Amino acid sequence: MANLTLLPRRLSLLLPALLLAGSSLVAGDPAKDLPKFDGDIQKYWTNACARCHGVNGNGRDNNGTPLPDAGFDFTDSRKANRKKDADWVKITLQGKDKMPAFKDKMTEADAQRFVTEILRKFAARH
């Protein structure tokens, strides 16, 4: 029979390893938690995109502080306008770097509308 006095010590050594292993299993696909596009572009921006890109498209919160997972700043028109609409549609659907893919959340036509009606307007304002 195992020595029960060593059990708490063994658990204390094992617990951090189990927690680390479990956290990598839970992390999974960040796009899984995103809502499916329902046709309301502004609402979708607010619910799915503003958490990284900011409500104003600049990657910052309302106080001007960079968001923890700050995404591309669409208000930087020189950078935003370097890419063609087709490039932004591809990035939206396939993802890039930390940005998840939205191919399971919207169609290509939805993504094109999104680029035209949201992203290009952020770049045009500045």
N, CA and C atoms as a LAMMPS dump frame, in Angstrom:
ITEM: TIMESTEP
0
ITEM: NUMBER OF ATOMS
378
ITEM: BOX BOUNDS ff ff ff
-5.0000000000000000e+02 5.0000000000000000e+02
-5.0000000000000000e+02 5.0000000000000000e+02
-5.0000000000000000e+02 5.0000000000000000e+02
ITEM: ATOMS id mol type element x y z
1 1 1 N 0.831 -1.172 0
2 1 2 C 0 0 0
3 1 3 C 0.883 1.246 0
4 2 1 N 0.472 2.291 -0.723
5 2 2 C 1.244 3.526 -0.844
6 2 3 C 1.272 4.285 0.468
7 3 1 N 2.334 4.997 0.657
8 3 2 C 2.48 5.823 1.843
9 3 3 C 1.597 7.064 1.678
10 4 1 N 0.542 7.186 2.477
11 4 2 C -0.418 8.277 2.353
12 4 3 C 0.151 9.619 2.787
13 5 1 N 1.2 9.629 3.541
14 5 2 C 1.784 10.906 3.967
15 5 3 C 2.475 11.613 2.804
16 6 1 N 2.876 10.861 1.783
17 6 2 C 3.519 11.469 0.617
18 6 3 C 2.511 11.936 -0.427
19 7 1 N 1.285 11.52 -0.311
20 7 2 C 0.274 11.846 -1.305
21 7 3 C 0.062 13.349 -1.483
22 8 1 N -0.13 14.151 -0.423
23 8 2 C -0.311 15.59 -0.638
24 8 3 C 0.877 16.245 -1.358
25 9 1 N 2.089 15.812 -1.015
26 9 2 C 3.276 16.379 -1.667
27 9 3 C 3.292 16.012 -3.149
28 10 1 N 2.974 14.775 -3.474
29 10 2 C 2.948 14.339 -4.871
30 10 3 C 1.882 15.101 -5.654
31 11 1 N 0.731 15.302 -5.051
32 11 2 C -0.335 16.057 -5.725
33 11 3 C 0.083 17.502 -5.956
34 12 1 N 0.759 18.093 -4.976
35 12 2 C 1.181 19.485 -5.135
36 12 3 C 2.201 19.624 -6.26
37 13 1 N 2.984 18.594 -6.514
38 13 2 C 3.936 18.624 -7.614
39 13 3 C 3.255 18.34 -8.958
40 14 1 N 2.254 17.535 -8.936
41 14 2 C 1.569 17.124 -10.147
42 14 3 C 0.528 18.136 -10.618
43 15 1 N -0.112 18.823 -9.699
44 15 2 C -1.211 19.728 -10.033
45 15 3 C -0.824 20.814 -11.044
46 16 1 N 0.29 21.534 -10.873
47 16 2 C 0.638 22.546 -11.88
48 16 3 C 0.81 21.965 -13.275
49 17 1 N 1.387 20.787 -13.388
50 17 2 C 1.567 20.15 -14.696
51 17 3 C 0.221 19.804 -15.33
52 18 1 N -0.688 19.32 -14.508
53 18 2 C -2.022 18.993 -15.025
54 18 3 C -2.764 20.246 -15.484
55 19 1 N -2.639 21.32 -14.728
56 19 2 C -3.294 22.568 -15.113
57 19 3 C -2.742 23.113 -16.416
58 20 1 N -1.428 23.058 -16.591
59 20 2 C -0.827 23.518 -17.833
60 20 3 C -1.28 22.671 -19.016
61 21 1 N -1.3 21.387 -18.834
62 21 2 C -1.739 20.492 -19.911
63 21 3 C -3.195 20.743 -20.252
64 22 1 N -4.018 20.938 -19.264
65 22 2 C -5.442 21.187 -19.488
66 22 3 C -5.692 22.51 -20.171
67 23 1 N -4.9 23.533 -19.863
68 23 2 C -5.116 24.837 -20.476
69 23 3 C -4.842 24.808 -21.965
70 24 1 N -3.878 24.013 -22.414
71 24 2 C -3.608 23.946 -23.841
72 24 3 C -4.709 23.19 -24.568
73 25 1 N -5.355 22.28 -23.877
74 25 2 C -6.466 21.558 -24.498
75 25 3 C -7.698 22.441 -24.622
76 26 1 N -7.907 23.317 -23.665
77 26 2 C -9.082 24.176 -23.662
78 26 3 C -8.925 25.329 -24.645
79 27 1 N -7.701 25.812 -24.864
80 27 2 C -7.471 26.974 -25.71
81 27 3 C -8.107 26.799 -27.079
82 28 1 N -7.813 25.722 -27.772
83 28 2 C -8.462 25.365 -29.016
84 28 3 C -8.543 26.462 -30.053
85 29 1 N -9.651 26.49 -30.789
86 29 2 C -9.871 27.389 -31.905
87 29 3 C -10.587 28.649 -31.438
88 30 1 N -9.944 29.828 -31.541
89 30 2 C -10.587 31.056 -31.074
90 30 3 C -11.823 31.419 -31.889
91 31 1 N -11.901 30.977 -33.135
92 31 2 C -13.065 31.293 -33.969
93 31 3 C -14.307 30.542 -33.511
94 32 1 N -14.112 29.452 -32.776
95 32 2 C -15.244 28.644 -32.331
96 32 3 C -16.217 29.455 -31.475
97 33 1 N -15.69 30.394 -30.703
98 33 2 C -16.522 31.18 -29.805
99 33 3 C -17.156 32.388 -30.476
100 34 1 N -16.807 32.651 -31.724
101 34 2 C -17.353 33.811 -32.419
102 34 3 C -18.741 33.508 -32.972
103 35 1 N -19.613 34.512 -32.974
104 35 2 C -20.96 34.284 -33.513
105 35 3 C -20.934 34.134 -35.032
106 36 1 N -21.946 33.486 -35.56
107 36 2 C -22.109 33.37 -37.003
108 36 3 C -22.702 34.679 -37.515
109 37 1 N -22.259 35.129 -38.682
110 37 2 C -22.747 36.378 -39.263
111 37 3 C -24.226 36.251 -39.587
112 38 1 N -25.031 37.223 -39.101
113 38 2 C -26.481 37.164 -39.299
114 38 3 C -27 38.202 -40.287
115 39 1 N -26.075 38.919 -40.96
116 39 2 C -26.484 39.909 -41.94
117 39 3 C -26.366 41.349 -41.461
118 40 1 N -26.307 41.558 -40.157
119 40 2 C -26.186 42.909 -39.6
120 40 3 C -24.696 43.211 -39.421
121 41 1 N -24.131 43.947 -40.37
122 41 2 C -22.689 44.183 -40.398
123 41 3 C -22.2 44.944 -39.172
124 42 1 N -22.86 46.035 -38.815
125 42 2 C -22.407 46.828 -37.675
126 42 3 C -22.471 46.024 -36.374
127 43 1 N -23.539 45.273 -36.199
128 43 2 C -23.684 44.442 -35.003
129 43 3 C -22.58 43.386 -34.958
130 44 1 N -22.263 42.802 -36.107
131 44 2 C -21.227 41.777 -36.142
132 44 3 C -19.867 42.37 -35.817
133 45 1 N -19.596 43.568 -36.349
134 45 2 C -18.332 44.226 -36.014
135 45 3 C -18.218 44.367 -34.501
136 46 1 N -19.279 44.863 -33.89
137 46 2 C -19.278 45.088 -32.443
138 46 3 C -19.108 43.783 -31.671
139 47 1 N -19.805 42.731 -32.081
140 47 2 C -19.791 41.461 -31.34
141 47 3 C -18.586 40.576 -31.614
142 48 1 N -18.03 40.644 -32.817
143 48 2 C -16.977 39.695 -33.18
144 48 3 C -15.618 40.328 -33.449
145 49 1 N -15.598 41.567 -33.895
146 49 2 C -14.336 42.156 -34.356
147 49 3 C -13.771 43.219 -33.423
148 50 1 N -14.655 43.973 -32.778
149 50 2 C -14.216 45.099 -31.945
150 50 3 C -13.39 44.653 -30.748
151 51 1 N -13.501 43.399 -30.344
152 51 2 C -12.701 42.925 -29.201
153 51 3 C -11.208 43.005 -29.487
154 52 1 N -10.816 42.975 -30.75
155 52 2 C -9.403 43.105 -31.114
156 52 3 C -9.111 44.381 -31.904
157 53 1 N -10.026 44.762 -32.768
158 53 2 C -9.81 45.923 -33.634
159 53 3 C -10.368 47.21 -33.048
160 54 1 N -11.12 47.119 -31.955
161 54 2 C -11.706 48.308 -31.348
162 54 3 C -12.971 48.733 -32.06
163 55 1 N -13.843 49.378 -31.341
164 55 2 C -15.114 49.85 -31.912
165 55 3 C -14.853 50.797 -33.072
166 56 1 N -13.797 51.594 -32.958
167 56 2 C -13.462 52.581 -33.992
168 56 3 C -12.47 52.071 -35.03
169 57 1 N -12.125 50.773 -34.971
170 57 2 C -11.231 50.175 -35.959
171 57 3 C -9.76 50.459 -35.76
172 58 1 N -9.396 51.037 -34.603
173 58 2 C -8.007 51.43 -34.386
174 58 3 C -7.234 50.514 -33.435
175 59 1 N -7.838 49.413 -32.979
176 59 2 C -7.156 48.483 -32.079
177 59 3 C -7.036 48.989 -30.654
178 60 1 N -7.874 49.978 -30.308
179 60 2 C -7.824 50.574 -28.975
180 60 3 C -9.207 50.596 -28.353
181 61 1 N -9.229 50.667 -27.009
182 61 2 C -10.522 50.782 -26.334
183 61 3 C -10.981 52.241 -26.362
184 62 1 N -12.111 52.514 -25.746
185 62 2 C -12.671 53.874 -25.776
186 62 3 C -11.809 54.905 -25.051
187 63 1 N -10.88 54.451 -24.209
188 63 2 C -9.961 55.358 -23.512
189 63 3 C -8.657 55.561 -24.279
190 64 1 N -8.527 54.905 -25.414
191 64 2 C -7.311 55.036 -26.215
192 64 3 C -6.218 54.051 -25.871
193 65 1 N -6.5 53.135 -24.954
194 65 2 C -5.523 52.126 -24.547
195 65 3 C -5.541 50.967 -25.551
196 66 1 N -4.359 50.524 -26.009
197 66 2 C -4.334 49.38 -26.926
198 66 3 C -5.025 48.167 -26.292
199 67 1 N -5.82 47.471 -27.084
200 67 2 C -6.497 46.268 -26.617
201 67 3 C -5.481 45.148 -26.423
202 68 1 N -5.758 44.192 -25.512
203 68 2 C -4.8 43.105 -25.245
204 68 3 C -4.39 42.337 -26.498
205 69 1 N -5.322 42.056 -27.373
206 69 2 C -5.02 41.361 -28.625
207 69 3 C -5.24 42.314 -29.796
208 70 1 N -4.699 43.522 -29.67
209 70 2 C -4.946 44.566 -30.67
210 70 3 C -4.68 44.057 -32.079
211 71 1 N -5.706 44.222 -32.904
212 71 2 C -5.606 43.82 -34.295
213 71 3 C -5.16 44.983 -35.156
214 72 1 N -5.187 44.787 -36.43
215 72 2 C -4.776 45.797 -37.404
216 72 3 C -5.546 47.089 -37.178
217 73 1 N -4.852 48.222 -37.323
218 73 2 C -5.459 49.546 -37.183
219 73 3 C -5.972 49.994 -38.549
220 74 1 N -7.267 49.848 -38.764
221 74 2 C -7.857 50.217 -40.048
222 74 3 C -7.952 51.721 -40.245
223 75 1 N -7.732 52.494 -39.189
224 75 2 C -7.769 53.943 -39.337
225 75 3 C -6.455 54.477 -39.898
226 76 1 N -5.423 53.658 -39.974
227 76 2 C -4.175 54.051 -40.621
228 76 3 C -4.377 53.833 -42.116
229 77 1 N -4.912 54.858 -42.773
230 77 2 C -5.338 54.711 -44.167
231 77 3 C -4.193 54.346 -45.108
232 78 1 N -2.977 54.832 -44.821
233 78 2 C -1.858 54.464 -45.707
234 78 3 C -1.625 52.966 -45.687
235 79 1 N -1.669 52.352 -44.513
236 79 2 C -1.474 50.902 -44.417
237 79 3 C -2.704 50.14 -44.907
238 80 1 N -3.871 50.588 -44.48
239 80 2 C -5.107 49.867 -44.822
240 80 3 C -5.352 49.869 -46.329
241 81 1 N -5.009 50.965 -46.979
242 81 2 C -5.288 51.074 -48.413
243 81 3 C -4.208 50.455 -49.288
244 82 1 N -3.142 49.942 -48.678
245 82 2 C -2.124 49.211 -49.448
246 82 3 C -2.672 47.888 -49.959
247 83 1 N -3.618 47.349 -49.228
248 83 2 C -4.199 46.066 -49.614
249 83 3 C -5.461 46.304 -50.436
250 84 1 N -5.652 45.437 -51.399
251 84 2 C -6.87 45.473 -52.212
252 84 3 C -7.994 44.822 -51.428
253 85 1 N -9.217 45.089 -51.838
254 85 2 C -10.376 44.469 -51.184
255 85 3 C -10.243 42.956 -51.153
256 86 1 N -9.779 42.375 -52.26
257 86 2 C -9.643 40.91 -52.34
258 86 3 C -8.681 40.388 -51.266
259 87 1 N -7.624 41.174 -50.954
260 87 2 C -6.684 40.773 -49.903
261 87 3 C -7.375 40.752 -48.545
262 88 1 N -8.167 41.81 -48.263
263 88 2 C -8.874 41.883 -46.973
264 88 3 C -9.928 40.784 -46.868
265 89 1 N -10.594 40.473 -47.971
266 89 2 C -11.578 39.38 -47.961
267 89 3 C -10.876 38.066 -47.633
268 90 1 N -9.736 37.833 -48.26
269 90 2 C -8.977 36.597 -48.012
270 90 3 C -8.547 36.514 -46.551
271 91 1 N -8.029 37.606 -45.999
272 91 2 C -7.606 37.621 -44.595
273 91 3 C -8.805 37.378 -43.68
274 92 1 N -9.937 37.991 -44.003
275 92 2 C -11.141 37.803 -43.194
276 92 3 C -11.564 36.338 -43.177
277 93 1 N -11.565 35.715 -44.328
278 93 2 C -12.032 34.331 -44.417
279 93 3 C -11.005 33.31 -43.926
280 94 1 N -9.721 33.549 -44.179
281 94 2 C -8.689 32.566 -43.838
282 94 3 C -7.954 32.873 -42.537
283 95 1 N -8.068 34.11 -42.055
284 95 2 C -7.353 34.507 -40.852
285 95 3 C -5.911 34.836 -41.168
286 96 1 N -5.233 35.451 -40.178
287 96 2 C -3.819 35.784 -40.349
288 96 3 C -3.247 36.088 -38.972
289 97 1 N -2.074 35.577 -38.714
290 97 2 C -1.415 35.76 -37.419
291 97 3 C -2.38 35.36 -36.296
292 98 1 N -2.716 36.291 -35.391
293 98 2 C -3.609 35.967 -34.269
294 98 3 C -5.088 36.01 -34.665
295 99 1 N -5.393 36.571 -35.834
296 99 2 C -6.798 36.689 -36.24
297 99 3 C -7.329 35.333 -36.713
298 100 1 N -8.457 34.924 -36.147
299 100 2 C -9.034 33.643 -36.575
300 100 3 C -9.687 33.753 -37.953
301 101 1 N -9.873 32.622 -38.579
302 101 2 C -10.568 32.558 -39.869
303 101 3 C -12.076 32.655 -39.649
304 102 1 N -12.739 33.381 -40.522
305 102 2 C -14.185 33.547 -40.429
306 102 3 C -14.918 32.787 -41.533
307 103 1 N -14.208 31.883 -42.206
308 103 2 C -14.808 31.156 -43.332
309 103 3 C -16.031 30.334 -42.934
310 104 1 N -16.101 29.92 -41.674
311 104 2 C -17.259 29.162 -41.205
312 104 3 C -18.341 30.065 -40.619
313 105 1 N -18.069 31.369 -40.602
314 105 2 C -19.002 32.325 -39.999
315 105 3 C -19.713 33.18 -41.031
316 106 1 N -19.1 33.347 -42.22
317 106 2 C -19.692 34.196 -43.256
318 106 3 C -19.259 33.727 -44.64
319 107 1 N -20.005 34.148 -45.636
320 107 2 C -19.677 33.806 -47.016
321 107 3 C -18.663 34.801 -47.564
322 108 1 N -18.132 34.507 -48.736
323 108 2 C -17.207 35.441 -49.385
324 108 3 C -17.916 36.753 -49.715
325 109 1 N -19.168 36.663 -50.144
326 109 2 C -19.949 37.878 -50.443
327 109 3 C -20.153 38.713 -49.177
328 110 1 N -20.404 38.056 -48.047
329 110 2 C -20.537 38.769 -46.772
330 110 3 C -19.229 39.471 -46.42
331 111 1 N -18.112 38.766 -46.6
332 111 2 C -16.806 39.34 -46.282
333 111 3 C -16.516 40.543 -47.184
334 112 1 N -16.881 40.46 -48.451
335 112 2 C -16.678 41.587 -49.371
336 112 3 C -17.505 42.788 -48.924
337 113 1 N -18.729 42.546 -48.558
338 113 2 C -19.599 43.617 -48.053
339 113 3 C -19.013 44.227 -46.783
340 114 1 N -18.486 43.394 -45.946
341 114 2 C -17.857 43.811 -44.703
342 114 3 C -16.679 44.748 -44.979
343 115 1 N -15.826 44.37 -45.929
344 115 2 C -14.669 45.188 -46.296
345 115 3 C -15.135 46.538 -46.819
346 116 1 N -16.097 46.523 -47.688
347 116 2 C -16.582 47.754 -48.306
348 116 3 C -17.289 48.668 -47.312
349 117 1 N -18.16 48.106 -46.499
350 117 2 C -19.012 48.922 -45.627
351 117 3 C -18.422 49.23 -44.253
352 118 1 N -17.416 48.482 -43.826
353 118 2 C -16.82 48.73 -42.502
354 118 3 C -15.355 49.147 -42.638
355 119 1 N -14.528 48.263 -43.128
356 119 2 C -13.089 48.513 -43.126
357 119 3 C -12.686 49.731 -43.943
358 120 1 N -13.214 49.862 -45.134
359 120 2 C -12.857 51.004 -45.988
360 120 3 C -13.35 52.322 -45.398
361 121 1 N -14.44 52.292 -44.677
362 121 2 C -14.936 53.53 -44.064
363 121 3 C -14.044 53.971 -42.91
364 122 1 N -13.467 53.037 -42.157
365 122 2 C -12.509 53.417 -41.105
366 122 3 C -11.312 54.128 -41.728
367 123 1 N -10.784 53.575 -42.819
368 123 2 C -9.614 54.153 -43.468
369 123 3 C -9.937 55.498 -44.107
370 124 1 N -11.14 55.675 -44.596
371 124 2 C -11.532 56.922 -45.26
372 124 3 C -11.713 58.08 -44.279
373 125 1 N -12.017 57.766 -43.04
374 125 2 C -12.275 58.821 -42.046
375 125 3 C -11.006 59.53 -41.606
376 126 1 N -9.873 58.918 -41.807
377 126 2 C -8.618 59.488 -41.281
378 126 3 C -7.665 59.847 -42.377
